[in-house]
Amino acid sequence: MNEFADGVSVAVAVRLGGTLQIGTNTVEVLDLLVVFDAIRRTGSIKGLAETLGLSYRAAWARLQAYEAALGQPLVRKTRGQGSELTEFGAALAESFTSAIPGLDASLGRETRAIEHRVRRLLTGRSGTLRLAASHDPLLIEVLREIPAEQGAIEPSVMGSSAAVKLLLDGGVDAAGFHCGVLDPEQADAPFSELATSAGLVTHRLFEREQGLLLAPGNPLGIRTLADLTAEGVRYVNRQRGSGTRNWFDRMLAETGLSPDAIHGYADEEFTHQAVAAVIACGAADAGLGVRAAAERLGLDFLSVGWETYYLAASRALAGSAFDALIAAVRSRAAGTSGYRPAGPEAADALAVSASRGGLSGR
């Protein structure tokens, strides 16, 4: 059966449904949406009848039944003998249509998750899963090593905010992200929206140490954030929207330092490795990044603290290639410098550390 099913195309369609109940009367939401669309598009009951495949009389009776159930007129005649939605009808239509983009995003994401599971049931293999993720050296390394038979993962590297927003919009199957010392619920949107988005689950992948990457030997003697404002110090930043950039900006605000006082604040790179490379080649003196990037290029490292790196995905993707990725990443993190397993105990320790303060601004 699996050999036969290998070549079978799998397609799942999940659409908006549900009911609207007023008292003891119930109307199907999809039926209402068809009425609203037909009247707006054709401006006539005749157009509604043609859309429904009914006679004019039957379409009119259907419309009257909806109006009786809702207790309000939905359509009225116009001077030109056409028809239009009443104020109530237009407002009700807007209530549904304004919610559709967000629902479509969630439905699209969950539909792909169902397709992956059905394909795995039929063939024993998942299709390609799309991952949008903030850059991390260990994660990228593990992604390159996952065997093809465990399922293909197509990664795209971008800032944490962009990755999470893409997941919420239904553009990818999973998002890898971090929020500095904040939990997603404590952070601003879009991270805080993950907890209220139905069907999503957030995994704690690992914790990693972030800090200032400095030229070998730290020749400028940088010890605090305030030292970054000294004359002659060149900083290289991460791109706007990245979790590392957001953390750096929060630290500046907490210590009362202006970004304008830091030479190179506007100079951006898109990965930890790129920041390390700029410093290693002598084009900058400092930048915020993970310890792993500093050690790979022989840079000095001044820790600011530990943070959790998360993976958010649909609950329906259980048994997918993401399970293998999560297991492999957690295993690698347990034995890699600058990383450690994520867990409740580590989170409590991190909260205590953050309350005591990290790298000083003075």
C-alpha atoms as one frame of an Amber mdcrd trajectory, in Angstrom:
protein
   0.000   0.000   0.000   2.779   2.410   0.856   4.548   1.770  -2.441   1.340
   2.557  -4.314   0.643   5.640  -2.217   4.122   7.137  -2.671   3.049   8.775
  -5.903  -0.384   9.866  -4.689  -1.019  13.589  -4.418  -2.485  14.548  -1.033
  -4.643  17.668  -0.796  -6.803  18.732   2.152  -9.333  21.593   2.058 -10.577
  23.055   5.351 -12.939  26.025   5.129 -14.668  28.441   7.463 -17.866  27.021
   8.937 -19.860  27.280  12.113 -23.261  28.613  13.060 -24.851  31.820  14.307
 -27.499  31.195  16.952 -30.095  33.816  17.934 -32.355  32.450  20.651 -33.551
  29.083  19.387 -32.849  29.918  15.741 -29.626  28.758  14.063 -28.134  29.866
  10.737 -25.094  28.394   9.008 -22.322  30.990   8.702 -21.296  29.731   5.254
 -24.866  30.230   4.007 -24.882  33.816   5.249 -21.529  34.530   3.614 -22.891
  33.281   0.286 -25.902  35.612   0.598 -23.766  38.617   1.510 -21.334  38.003
  -1.330 -24.038  37.430  -3.956 -26.016  40.565  -3.056 -22.900  42.734  -2.966
 -21.589  41.291  -6.224 -24.814  41.228  -8.290 -27.015  43.777  -6.525 -30.116
  41.631  -7.013 -32.169  38.725  -5.719 -31.898  37.249  -9.202 -28.130  37.183
  -8.791 -28.578  35.459  -5.419 -30.863  32.866  -7.062 -28.301  32.146  -9.782
 -25.535  31.830  -7.190 -27.585  29.328  -5.175 -28.854  27.492  -8.264 -32.460
  28.135  -7.211 -35.495  29.756  -8.729 -36.157  33.406  -7.903 -39.037  32.402
  -5.615 -36.991  29.760  -3.796 -34.078  32.173  -3.311 -36.424  34.834  -1.956
 -37.947  32.298   0.452 -34.453  31.252   1.587 -33.542  34.890   2.268 -36.777
  35.481   4.223 -36.046  32.412   6.338 -32.623  33.835   7.243 -34.165  37.204
   8.127 -36.793  35.536  10.305 -34.134  33.531  12.126 -32.025  36.640  12.779
 -34.965  38.912  13.543 -33.645  41.647  11.231 -33.960  42.432   7.501 -30.781
  41.647   5.558 -31.672  43.030   2.110 -33.731  45.959   0.815 -34.856  47.098
  -2.600 -33.118  50.085  -4.203 -34.595  52.776  -6.424 -33.176  51.165  -9.527
 -35.110  47.964  -8.707 -31.954  46.258  -7.525 -31.166  45.039  -4.014 -28.547
  45.915  -1.397 -27.684  44.902   2.115 -29.397  46.768   4.941 -27.297  48.511
   7.570 -27.720  45.437   9.779 -26.833  43.101   6.917 -23.760  45.123   5.948
 -22.569  45.308   9.555 -23.088  41.567  10.063 -21.238  40.847   6.823 -18.345
  43.047   7.968 -18.223  41.201  11.294 -17.514  37.950   9.470 -15.388  39.205
   6.594 -13.078  41.212   8.876 -12.310  38.022  10.803 -11.709  35.885   7.723
  -8.051  36.894   7.031  -6.964  35.799  10.497  -9.060  32.650  10.343  -7.759
  31.853   6.863  -4.193  32.113   8.135  -4.884  29.647  10.928  -6.869  27.346
   8.649  -4.108  27.406   6.047  -1.484  26.449   8.617  -3.633  23.687  10.113
  -4.633  22.411   6.669  -0.967  21.893   5.770  -0.436  20.130   9.105  -3.260
  17.697   8.297  -1.806  17.116   4.813   1.563  16.230   6.342  -0.029  13.733
   8.717  -2.177  12.135   5.997   0.833  11.856   3.696   2.822  10.249   6.500
   0.008   7.757   7.139  -0.134   6.811   3.456   3.560   6.774   2.587   5.445
   6.668   5.880   7.064  10.010   5.006   6.092  13.632   5.600   6.230  16.277
   2.925   8.546  19.277   3.161   7.946  21.318   6.306   8.639  25.037   6.194
  10.534  26.604   9.095  11.138  30.323   9.602  13.775  30.816  12.267  15.988
  33.342  13.956  19.620  32.493  13.302  21.386  30.149  15.692  24.643  28.297
  14.846  23.688  25.078  16.637  20.207  24.941  15.057  21.581  25.494  11.549
  24.199  22.806  12.121  21.609  20.241  13.216  19.280  21.100  10.322  22.062
  20.215   7.876  22.561  16.819   9.505  18.975  15.548   9.769  18.620  12.446
   7.537  16.271  12.877   4.569  14.261   9.809   5.592  13.172  11.622   8.763
  11.462  14.280   6.634  12.559  17.394   4.801  12.649  20.767   6.564  13.025
  23.892   4.455  14.493  26.651   6.672  14.422  30.392   6.088  16.580  32.568
   8.361  15.055  35.881   9.478  14.442  37.932  12.603  12.434  36.447  15.472
   9.559  38.900  14.998   9.295  38.160  11.274   9.420  34.398  11.862   6.617
  34.418  14.436   4.473  36.774  12.370   4.889  34.502   9.345   3.726  31.521
  11.418   0.705  33.425  12.738  -0.161  34.513   9.189  -0.104  30.890   8.031
   2.955  31.302   5.800   5.106  28.585   7.429   4.656  25.431   9.490   6.893
  26.452  12.410   8.891  29.387  13.768  12.148  29.434  15.756  12.566  32.527
  17.916  13.853  34.045  21.149  12.846  37.014  23.322  15.953  37.658  25.421
  15.235  37.220  29.126  11.482  37.606  28.531   8.995  34.770  28.140   6.825
  35.022  24.984   3.808  35.991  27.107   5.771  38.908  28.593   7.101  40.154
  25.264   5.311  42.457  22.848   3.380  41.289  19.801   3.741  39.099  17.842
   5.302  36.839  20.525   2.494  37.377  23.037  -0.045  36.307  20.393   1.291
  32.739  20.309  -0.381  31.847  23.593  -3.811  32.893  22.298  -3.497  31.372
  18.825  -5.511  28.151  18.746  -3.717  25.039  17.588  -0.165  26.221  18.262
   2.258  24.759  20.795   5.571  26.330  21.828   8.544  24.072  22.616  11.539
  25.191  24.704  14.419  24.002  22.505  17.443  25.074  24.556  19.025  27.944
  26.449  22.009  29.792  25.059  24.436  32.385  26.413  24.500  35.794  24.777
  27.012  38.554  25.330  29.302  41.085  23.725  31.575  39.612  21.084  34.903
  41.473  21.360  38.164  41.590  19.439  40.706  38.984  20.662  42.243  40.116
  23.930  39.637  42.896  24.261  42.224  45.600  23.442  39.783  48.441  24.181
  39.021  47.109  27.665  35.241  46.990  27.177  33.569  45.930  30.427  30.145
  47.653  30.416  27.535  48.859  27.945  28.656  52.430  28.662  32.096  51.535
  27.299  30.482  51.118  23.872  29.964  54.888  23.744  33.668  55.657  24.201
  35.482  57.408  21.374  36.947  54.997  18.849  34.716  52.023  19.735  32.940
  50.605  16.672  29.807  48.540  17.212  28.113  46.163  14.743  24.410  45.540
  15.328  21.906  42.843  14.431  19.058  43.752  12.088  15.903  45.443  13.328
  13.294  42.876  14.392  15.809  40.237  15.475  15.537  38.948  19.032  19.161
  39.902  19.739  18.587  43.480  18.533  15.452  43.754  20.686  17.388  42.541
  23.732  20.203  45.029  23.103  17.697  47.882  22.739  16.007  46.921  26.021
  19.369  46.898  27.822  20.193  50.342  26.443  16.835  51.692  27.606  17.227
  50.152  31.067  20.661  51.738  31.524  19.664  55.117  30.057  22.031  54.925
  27.085  21.071  56.476  23.752  21.601  54.444  20.559  22.883  57.647  18.975
  25.859  57.561  21.344  27.043  54.221  19.911  29.133  54.473  16.766  27.998
  51.750  14.353  24.566  51.207  15.899  23.030  51.531  12.422  25.446  48.981
  10.906  23.473  45.718  10.683  24.255  42.066  10.071  21.733  39.226   9.784
  23.402  36.394  11.712  25.520  35.855  14.819  28.243  34.425  12.610  28.261
  37.546  10.426  28.641  39.815  13.479  31.542  37.669  14.685  33.186  37.762
  11.248  33.004  41.576  11.069  34.760  41.811  14.440  37.295  39.098  13.586
  38.382  40.915  10.428  38.892  44.163  12.357  35.975  46.137  10.864  34.268
  46.490  14.284  35.192  46.144  17.950  32.012  44.792  19.541  28.593  43.305
  18.825  25.968  41.304  20.693  25.792  37.597  19.861  25.975  34.022  21.141
  29.046  32.573  22.828  29.254  29.844  20.155  29.913  32.436  17.426  32.667
  34.061  19.510  34.405  30.751  20.218  34.342  29.650  16.582  36.306  32.730
  15.501  38.525  33.106  18.576  36.884  36.274  19.914  36.626  37.449  23.511
  33.179  37.142  25.064  31.525  39.218  27.804  28.308  37.520  28.936  25.037
  39.429  29.420  22.957  36.370  30.333  21.111  33.271  29.183  17.951  33.134
  27.110  15.557  30.453  25.850  15.250  29.618  22.173  11.758  28.398  21.235
  10.126  26.474  18.421   6.406  27.118  17.823   4.384  24.858  15.531   0.937
  23.372  15.021  -0.119  20.705  17.524  -1.291  18.666  14.532   2.342  18.173
  13.418   3.010  15.558  16.091   5.142  12.770  14.654   6.629  15.034  11.989
  10.241  15.816  11.152  10.058  18.555  13.783  10.023  15.896  16.507  13.348
  14.583  15.213  14.694  18.141  15.011  13.657  18.937  18.587  15.281  15.769
  19.932  18.503  16.305  17.964  18.831  19.980  18.934  18.228  19.304  22.625
  20.785  16.495  22.599  23.402  18.679  20.885  22.740  21.619  23.237  23.457
  19.429  26.288  27.055  18.929  25.169  27.916  22.236  23.487  29.663  25.215
  25.075  27.374  28.227  25.373  24.223  26.079  25.413  22.291  24.096  27.998
  19.003  22.169  28.123  15.867  24.226  28.660  13.598  23.338  31.553  11.486
  24.828  34.361  14.431  24.817  36.755  16.631  26.657  34.265  13.855  29.178
  33.656  13.591  29.907  37.386  17.357  30.383  37.622  17.266  32.705  34.624
  14.559  34.824  36.222  16.636  35.183  39.396  19.705  36.120  37.350  17.757
  38.703  35.362  16.343  40.271  38.543  19.908  40.760  39.826  20.958  42.453
  36.601  23.338  41.434  33.827  25.980  43.524  32.086  26.030  46.940  33.702
  25.578  50.175  31.815  27.851  52.077  34.145
